Amino acid sequence: MGRKRSDDIRLPKGVERTTAKGHTDYYWNPGRKTYRKGERLRLPNPKSDPVGFWREIERRQRAKTAFATGSVGELVDLYRSDEAFQRLADSTKASYNVHLDRFCRADAWGLCEPRI
């Protein structure tokens, strides 16, 4: 007799499935098993509440990434919140944001911390 198969639900990046005592739970856990892991948050069950599950996933994916203290992403956030940046024209801010967003990407520079 073979093992019982899972439910064939394709989970997006950042979602983990755990099974304990025959009960399956789903958690939002981006960066799992890395130094930049975030807070682990329980999600609605996709079988019983698929709309709530996907709504929460979309909300979490749109949420701003919290950068570590001293990282490049935090530096960019500080610059964007500075009064000097806020006084710039909207077109200038839009132009600058194109390049600043590249630095903030998690797979690029955003999570890099200085080595002292």
Sequence and secondary structure as in RCSB ss.txt:
>XXXX:A:sequence
MGRKRSDDIRLPKGVERTTAKGHTDYYWNPGRKTYRKGERLRLPNPKSDPVGFWREIERRQRAKTAFATGSVGEL
VDLYRSDEAFQRLADSTKASYNVHLDRFCRADAWGLCEPRI
>XXXX:A:secstr
            TTEEEEEETTEEEEEE TTTTSTT    EEE  TTT HHHHHHHHHHHHHS     TTSHHHH
HHHHHHSHHHHTS HHHHHHHHHHHHHHH TTTTTT     
